């Protein structure tokens, strides 16, 4: 029936019909109004949803000082030799507490991120098999500069050279400076994902030569004034010349009111093959970091920092080799890696561009009478006896004047070392050994031997002489002095 027909029928009913007609029109109008309101509500909801965007940033010029506390726990296996039966159980428990302030970066990408820190606590207990070791940062080196680099966060102290162990102690997963690179470049909505730049995953993981990597962040939720961002990523490449696969998974919390990352929780898993300077690893590391605005910043103020050398250079990037049992020390560049150290001997290996260049063996010799040392002929005879069938001839021997009060006798021996090739056939490879006998006026003496392939002599350059010439002998502690003196 048409609308006109309905009106005629209703009209024939008199006053009652007219009331029905009026009610019907009102119902139609109400229905149209309800539909219109619904459309408006949907449109308003869509506009509101599109407007729910959040800026997650920490400006490089932000001069606030943050209090950072971090806890690191590592568990898994360490391999010094191939084979699962050779695995050593590895457990690490580390604690850190420091104040941190951003500084202007020294370049683009990773190098745009730099900070200065003052550590109040930096200590780790490491259990590898049956061996338990404890490490900490010396008091006078608690001021540390952290600088982003393509292969990880670089650390040095303006107060003096770190030791190799101190440097390794401070390098941790989830470094809060590196985590800042995960923040998005523009505003994001809840549920939105973004991919940081390709160099970010290498910075986070410390991988020096990346083959492939992936990294994704997602704004999961916003509750009150806190944004929760999840992080997942993986990278395959080389760490200290050894192949490695590293993955990270976790989240960070961003304070929308104070505009900074305030909490980080990450799990980093790593599988690394046995390398020339490091053992193999199959480990999982869990790190939890809190960052709060410092209520009473006393350190890291402009007055305290203005006169400090905060730029990286060859001098402050040196590492110190310290042997308390021998009362000696020397300095070396960071391409030398401490492979082994005991009360009897120490081994350093020189790694450059992912390849092994040379090895340095150090041995403490018995003290001689003041002004005396091992005779030069005896030293050469010991070398020939040690090398055995590998020895061919002495190519050089001379006495060097490197420093007043330091006797240095150098002997260069040449020969061959038999090794198996890819087909497991024995092959004789040429080799050079640079031996150094070093003694002071008191008769204390040390022996160095640098082993290098003749083809790599130019890569070794004069770094053997730098180590030997910088050797310092210290007076043994007075055992008769009362404790605490």
C-alpha positions as CSV (number, residue, x, y, z in Angstrom):
1,X,0.0,0.0,0.0
2,X,1.3,3.5,-0.8
3,X,1.8,6.2,1.7
4,X,-1.2,8.1,0.2
5,X,-3.4,5.0,0.5
6,X,-2.5,4.6,4.1
7,X,-3.4,8.2,4.8
8,X,-6.8,7.7,3.1
9,X,-7.6,4.7,5.1
10,X,-6.6,6.3,8.3
11,X,-8.5,9.4,7.4
12,X,-11.7,7.5,7.1
13,X,-11.4,6.5,10.7
14,X,-12.0,10.1,11.8
15,X,-10.3,11.7,14.9
16,X,-8.8,8.4,15.9
17,X,-7.3,7.9,12.5
18,X,-5.8,11.4,12.6
19,X,-4.0,10.7,15.9
20,X,-2.6,7.5,14.5
21,X,-1.3,9.4,11.4
22,X,0.4,12.0,13.6
23,X,2.1,9.3,15.7
24,X,3.3,7.5,12.7
25,X,5.0,10.6,11.3
26,X,6.6,11.3,14.6
27,X,8.0,7.8,14.8
28,X,9.5,8.2,11.3
29,X,11.1,11.5,12.3
30,X,12.5,9.9,15.5
31,X,14.0,7.1,13.6
32,X,15.7,9.4,11.2
33,X,17.1,11.4,14.1
34,X,18.5,8.3,15.8
35,X,20.2,7.2,12.5
36,X,21.7,10.7,12.1
37,X,23.0,10.7,15.7
38,X,24.5,7.3,15.1
39,X,26.3,8.5,12.0
40,X,27.6,11.5,13.8
41,X,28.9,9.3,16.7
42,X,30.7,7.0,14.4
43,X,32.3,9.9,12.6
44,X,33.3,11.5,15.9
45,X,34.8,8.2,17.2
46,X,36.8,7.9,14.0
47,X,38.2,11.5,14.4
48,X,39.0,10.9,18.0
49,X,40.8,7.6,17.2
50,X,42.8,9.2,14.5
51,X,43.8,12.0,17.0
52,X,45.1,9.5,19.6
53,X,48.8,9.9,18.7
54,X,51.8,10.1,21.0
55,X,55.2,11.6,20.7
56,X,57.8,9.3,22.3
57,X,61.0,11.4,22.2
58,X,64.1,12.3,24.2
59,X,65.8,15.3,22.6
60,X,69.6,15.2,22.2
61,X,69.7,18.7,23.8
62,X,67.9,17.4,27.0
63,X,70.3,18.3,29.8
64,X,68.4,16.5,32.6
65,X,70.4,14.2,34.8
66,X,69.0,10.7,35.3
67,X,69.6,8.1,37.9
68,X,70.0,4.7,36.3
69,X,70.0,1.4,38.1
70,X,70.4,-1.9,36.2
71,X,70.5,-5.6,37.1
72,X,71.9,-8.2,34.7
73,X,71.6,-12.0,34.9
74,X,73.2,-14.3,32.4
75,X,72.9,-18.1,32.3
76,X,73.9,-20.7,29.7
77,X,77.0,-22.4,28.5
78,X,80.5,-21.3,27.6
79,X,82.7,-23.3,25.2
80,X,86.5,-23.1,25.2
81,X,86.7,-26.2,23.0
82,X,84.3,-27.6,20.4
83,X,81.7,-30.2,21.4
84,X,78.7,-30.1,23.8
85,X,80.6,-32.3,26.3
86,X,83.2,-29.4,26.6
87,X,80.6,-26.9,27.8
88,X,81.1,-25.0,31.0
89,X,78.1,-23.7,32.9
90,X,78.1,-19.9,32.9
91,X,76.3,-17.7,35.4
92,X,76.7,-13.9,35.7
93,X,75.1,-11.6,38.2
94,X,75.9,-8.0,37.8
95,X,74.6,-4.7,39.3
96,X,75.1,-1.1,38.2
97,X,74.0,2.3,39.5
98,X,75.1,5.6,37.9
99,X,74.0,9.1,37.1
100,X,73.8,9.9,33.4
101,X,73.5,13.1,31.3
102,X,73.2,13.4,27.5
103,X,75.9,15.3,25.6
104,X,76.1,16.5,22.0
105,X,77.0,13.7,19.7
106,X,80.1,13.5,17.6
107,X,78.6,12.5,14.2
108,X,75.5,11.1,12.5
109,X,73.5,7.9,13.1
110,X,75.0,5.9,16.0
111,X,77.6,8.6,16.7
112,X,74.9,11.2,17.3
113,X,74.3,9.4,20.7
114,X,76.6,10.3,23.5
115,X,76.3,10.6,27.3
116,X,78.5,11.0,30.4
117,X,78.0,8.8,33.4
118,X,79.2,8.7,37.0
119,X,79.1,5.1,38.4
120,X,78.4,4.5,42.0
121,X,78.3,0.8,41.5
122,X,79.6,-1.5,38.8
123,X,80.3,-5.0,39.8
124,X,79.8,-8.6,38.5
125,X,80.2,-12.1,39.9
126,X,81.0,-14.6,37.1
127,X,80.9,-18.4,37.5
128,X,82.4,-20.4,34.6
129,X,82.5,-24.1,35.4
130,X,84.2,-24.3,38.8
131,X,85.9,-20.9,38.5
132,X,84.4,-17.9,40.3
133,X,85.6,-14.4,39.5
134,X,84.5,-11.0,40.8
135,X,85.0,-7.7,38.8
136,X,84.4,-4.1,39.7
137,X,85.3,-0.6,38.5
138,X,88.1,1.2,40.2
139,X,87.0,4.2,42.2
140,X,89.1,6.8,40.3
141,X,87.6,5.7,37.0
142,X,83.9,6.1,37.9
143,X,83.5,8.9,35.4
144,X,82.7,7.3,32.0
145,X,81.8,8.6,28.6
146,X,79.5,6.5,26.5
147,X,79.6,7.0,22.7
148,X,77.4,5.3,20.1
149,X,79.4,3.5,17.4
150,X,78.4,1.3,14.5
151,X,79.4,-1.9,16.4
152,X,78.1,-1.0,19.8
153,X,78.5,1.5,22.6
154,X,82.1,2.7,23.0
155,X,83.1,3.5,26.6
156,X,86.2,5.3,28.0
157,X,87.1,7.3,31.1
158,X,88.5,10.8,30.9
159,X,90.3,10.0,34.2
160,X,92.6,7.3,32.8
161,X,92.7,4.0,30.8
162,X,90.4,1.2,31.7
163,X,91.5,-2.4,32.0
164,X,90.2,-4.9,29.5
165,X,88.1,-6.5,32.3
166,X,86.6,-3.1,33.3
167,X,85.6,-2.4,29.7
168,X,83.9,-5.8,29.4
169,X,82.2,-5.3,32.7
170,X,80.6,-2.0,31.5
171,X,79.4,-3.4,28.2
172,X,75.9,-4.8,28.9
173,X,72.8,-5.6,26.9
174,X,70.0,-3.1,27.1
175,X,72.3,-0.1,27.5
176,X,70.0,2.9,28.1
177,X,71.9,5.1,25.7
178,X,71.5,2.6,22.9
179,X,67.8,2.1,23.8
180,X,67.1,5.8,22.9
181,X,67.6,4.9,19.3
182,X,64.4,2.8,19.4
183,X,62.2,5.9,19.9
184,X,60.1,6.7,16.8
185,X,60.8,9.8,14.6
186,X,57.2,10.8,14.5
187,X,54.0,10.4,16.6
188,X,52.5,6.9,16.8
189,X,49.1,5.5,17.6
190,X,48.3,2.6,19.9
191,X,48.9,-0.6,17.9
192,X,51.2,1.0,15.5
193,X,54.6,-0.5,14.7
194,X,57.8,1.0,13.3
195,X,61.2,-0.2,12.2
196,X,64.3,1.7,13.5
197,X,67.2,2.3,11.2
198,X,69.3,-0.6,10.1
199,X,72.3,0.5,12.2
200,X,70.3,0.4,15.4
201,X,70.3,-3.4,15.9
202,X,74.1,-3.5,15.5
203,X,74.4,-0.8,18.1
204,X,72.1,-2.6,20.5
205,X,73.8,-6.0,20.1
206,X,77.5,-5.1,19.6
207,X,77.7,-7.0,16.3
208,X,80.6,-5.5,14.3
209,X,79.9,-7.0,10.9
210,X,76.1,-7.6,10.3
211,X,75.0,-9.9,7.6
212,X,71.2,-9.6,8.2
213,X,69.1,-8.1,10.8
214,X,65.5,-7.2,11.7
215,X,64.1,-5.0,14.4
216,X,60.5,-3.9,15.2
217,X,58.9,-1.7,17.9
218,X,55.2,-1.5,18.6
219,X,53.2,0.9,20.8
220,X,51.2,-1.7,22.7
221,X,49.2,0.4,25.1
222,X,48.9,3.7,27.0
223,X,47.7,3.7,30.6
224,X,47.5,6.9,32.5
225,X,50.8,8.6,31.6
226,X,52.8,5.5,30.6
227,X,53.3,4.2,27.1
228,X,54.4,0.5,26.8
229,X,56.5,-0.3,23.7
230,X,57.4,-3.9,22.8
231,X,60.7,-4.7,21.1
232,X,61.7,-7.7,19.0
233,X,64.8,-8.2,16.8
234,X,67.5,-10.5,15.6
235,X,70.9,-10.1,13.9
236,X,73.5,-12.4,12.4
237,X,77.0,-11.4,11.9
238,X,80.4,-11.3,13.7
239,X,81.4,-10.4,17.2
240,X,85.2,-10.3,17.8
241,X,85.7,-12.1,14.6
242,X,83.4,-15.0,15.6
243,X,80.1,-15.8,13.9
244,X,77.1,-14.9,16.1
245,X,73.3,-14.9,16.1
246,X,71.7,-12.6,18.6
247,X,68.0,-11.9,19.3
248,X,66.3,-9.5,21.7
249,X,62.8,-9.5,23.1
250,X,61.2,-7.2,25.7
251,X,59.7,-3.8,26.3
252,X,60.3,-0.4,27.6
253,X,58.0,2.1,29.4
254,X,57.9,5.7,28.4
255,X,56.7,8.4,30.7
256,X,54.5,10.7,28.7
257,X,54.4,13.4,31.3
258,X,58.2,13.7,31.9
259,X,59.1,12.6,28.3
260,X,61.7,9.9,28.9
261,X,62.2,6.1,29.0
262,X,61.8,5.1,32.6
263,X,61.9,1.3,32.5
264,X,63.6,-1.3,30.3
265,X,63.2,-5.1,30.5
266,X,65.0,-7.2,27.8
267,X,66.0,-10.7,27.2
268,X,69.0,-11.2,24.8
269,X,69.9,-14.6,23.6
270,X,73.2,-15.3,21.9
271,X,74.8,-18.2,20.1
272,X,78.5,-17.5,19.2
273,X,81.1,-19.8,17.8
274,X,84.5,-20.2,19.3
275,X,86.6,-17.3,18.1
276,X,90.3,-16.4,18.0
277,X,89.9,-14.1,21.0
278,X,86.7,-15.3,22.7
279,X,85.1,-18.5,23.8
280,X,81.9,-19.9,22.2
281,X,78.6,-18.9,23.9
282,X,75.0,-20.2,24.1
283,X,73.5,-17.9,26.7
284,X,70.5,-15.9,27.7
285,X,70.9,-12.5,29.4
286,X,68.1,-10.8,31.2
287,X,68.4,-7.1,32.0
288,X,66.2,-4.7,33.9
289,X,66.9,-1.0,33.9
290,X,65.1,1.9,35.7
291,X,65.7,5.6,34.9
292,X,64.4,8.3,37.2
293,X,65.0,12.1,37.1
294,X,67.7,12.9,39.6
295,X,66.2,15.0,42.4
296,X,69.6,16.4,43.6
297,X,72.1,16.4,40.8
298,X,75.5,17.1,42.4
299,X,77.7,15.5,39.8
300,X,77.7,15.9,36.0
301,X,76.9,19.6,36.3
302,X,78.2,22.1,33.7
303,X,80.8,23.2,36.2
304,X,82.1,19.7,36.7
305,X,82.1,18.8,33.0
306,X,83.3,21.9,31.2
307,X,87.0,21.2,31.7
308,X,86.9,17.4,31.1
309,X,88.1,15.9,27.8
310,X,84.9,14.2,26.7
311,X,86.0,13.5,23.2
312,X,87.4,10.1,22.3
313,X,91.0,10.0,21.3
314,X,93.9,7.5,21.0
315,X,95.1,8.3,24.5
316,X,91.8,7.9,26.5
317,X,90.9,4.8,24.5
318,X,94.0,2.9,25.6
319,X,93.6,-0.1,27.8
320,X,95.8,-0.9,30.8
321,X,97.3,-4.3,31.3
322,X,97.8,-4.7,35.0
323,X,99.5,-7.7,36.6
324,X,99.5,-7.2,40.4
325,X,101.3,-10.5,41.0
326,X,104.2,-9.2,38.9
327,X,104.0,-5.6,39.9
328,X,104.1,-4.4,36.3
329,X,101.7,-2.7,33.9
330,X,101.7,-1.3,30.3
331,X,99.1,0.2,27.9
332,X,97.8,-1.1,24.6
333,X,95.2,-0.2,22.0
334,X,91.8,-1.8,22.0
335,X,92.6,-4.1,19.1
336,X,94.7,-6.2,21.5
337,X,92.3,-8.5,23.4
338,X,93.2,-10.2,26.7
339,X,92.8,-14.0,25.9
340,X,94.3,-15.4,29.1
341,X,95.9,-14.2,32.3
342,X,97.3,-16.0,35.4
343,X,100.0,-15.6,37.9
344,X,102.4,-17.4,35.6
345,X,101.7,-16.0,32.2
346,X,99.4,-13.9,30.0
347,X,98.3,-13.9,26.4
348,X,97.0,-11.0,24.2
349,X,95.7,-11.4,20.7
350,X,95.7,-8.6,18.1
351,X,92.4,-8.6,16.1
352,X,91.9,-6.2,13.2
353,X,89.1,-6.1,10.7
354,X,87.8,-9.4,12.0
355,X,91.2,-11.2,11.4
356,X,93.9,-12.4,13.8
357,X,97.1,-10.4,13.2
358,X,99.4,-11.5,16.0
359,X,99.6,-13.1,19.4
360,X,101.6,-11.8,22.4
361,X,102.7,-14.2,25.1
362,X,104.1,-12.6,28.3
363,X,106.0,-14.5,31.0
364,X,107.5,-13.3,34.3
365,X,111.1,-14.3,34.7
366,X,113.0,-14.9,38.0
367,X,114.6,-11.7,39.4
368,X,118.3,-11.3,38.7
369,X,120.8,-9.3,40.8
370,X,120.5,-5.5,40.6
371,X,121.9,-4.3,37.3
372,X,121.9,-7.9,35.8
373,X,119.6,-9.9,33.6
374,X,119.5,-13.2,31.6
375,X,122.5,-13.3,29.4
376,X,121.8,-12.6,25.7
377,X,123.4,-15.9,24.5
378,X,121.3,-17.8,27.1
379,X,118.2,-16.0,26.0
380,X,118.8,-17.0,22.3
381,X,119.5,-20.6,23.3
382,X,116.2,-20.8,25.2
383,X,114.4,-19.5,22.2
384,X,115.9,-22.1,19.9
385,X,115.1,-24.9,22.4
386,X,111.5,-23.7,22.8
387,X,110.8,-23.5,19.1
388,X,112.4,-26.9,18.5
389,X,111.8,-28.3,14.9
390,X,109.8,-25.1,14.0
391,X,113.0,-23.0,14.3
392,X,115.0,-22.2,11.1
393,X,117.3,-19.2,11.9
394,X,117.7,-16.0,13.8
395,X,116.9,-13.1,11.4
396,X,117.8,-10.3,13.8
397,X,119.0,-9.5,17.3
398,X,119.8,-6.1,18.8
399,X,119.7,-4.1,22.0
400,X,117.1,-1.3,22.0
401,X,117.3,2.1,23.8
402,X,113.6,2.7,24.3
403,X,113.6,4.4,27.7
404,X,116.1,5.4,30.4
405,X,116.6,2.6,33.0
406,X,115.0,-0.1,30.8
407,X,117.1,-2.8,29.2
408,X,115.5,-4.3,26.0
409,X,117.0,-7.1,24.0
410,X,115.1,-8.1,20.8
411,X,115.5,-11.3,18.9
412,X,113.6,-12.1,15.6
413,X,113.4,-15.8,14.8
414,X,111.9,-17.3,11.6
415,X,110.7,-20.8,10.9
416,X,107.6,-22.7,10.1
417,X,104.5,-24.0,11.9
418,X,102.8,-27.2,10.6
419,X,99.0,-26.9,10.5
420,X,96.3,-28.9,8.8
421,X,94.7,-27.4,5.7
422,X,91.0,-27.6,4.6
423,X,91.6,-31.2,3.4
424,X,93.2,-32.0,6.8
425,X,96.6,-32.4,5.2
426,X,99.7,-31.1,7.1
427,X,101.1,-27.9,5.6
428,X,104.2,-26.0,6.8
429,X,103.4,-22.3,7.2
430,X,106.0,-19.6,7.5
431,X,106.1,-17.8,10.9
432,X,108.1,-15.1,12.7
433,X,108.6,-14.7,16.4
434,X,109.7,-11.4,17.9
435,X,111.2,-12.1,21.3
436,X,111.9,-9.3,23.9
437,X,113.9,-9.6,27.1
438,X,113.0,-6.6,29.3
439,X,114.6,-5.7,32.6
440,X,115.0,-2.8,34.9
441,X,118.0,-1.6,37.0
442,X,116.8,-3.7,40.0
443,X,117.1,-7.0,38.0
444,X,113.4,-7.5,37.6
445,X,112.7,-9.0,34.2
446,X,109.9,-10.0,31.8
447,X,109.9,-11.9,28.5
448,X,107.6,-11.1,25.5
449,X,107.1,-13.1,22.3
450,X,105.0,-11.8,19.4
451,X,104.0,-14.5,16.9
452,X,103.0,-13.2,13.5
453,X,102.7,-14.5,9.9
454,X,105.3,-12.8,7.8
455,X,102.6,-11.6,5.4
456,X,101.0,-9.6,8.3
457,X,104.2,-7.8,9.5
458,X,102.9,-4.5,8.1
459,X,99.6,-5.0,10.0
460,X,101.5,-5.5,13.2
461,X,103.3,-2.2,12.5
462,X,105.1,-1.1,15.6
463,X,102.5,-2.2,18.1
464,X,104.9,-4.7,19.7
465,X,107.4,-1.9,20.4
466,X,104.6,0.3,21.9
467,X,103.8,-2.4,24.4
468,X,107.4,-3.3,25.3
469,X,108.6,0.3,25.5
470,X,105.7,1.3,27.8
471,X,106.3,-1.5,30.4
472,X,106.5,-0.1,33.9
473,X,108.0,-2.0,36.9
474,X,106.7,-1.2,40.4
475,X,108.3,-1.8,43.7
476,X,106.8,-4.9,45.4
477,X,104.6,-4.1,48.4
478,X,106.4,-4.1,51.7
479,X,105.2,-7.4,53.4
480,X,106.5,-6.1,56.7
481,X,104.1,-3.1,56.7
482,X,101.1,-3.4,59.0
483,X,97.8,-4.3,57.3
484,X,96.0,-1.3,55.9
485,X,99.1,0.8,55.5
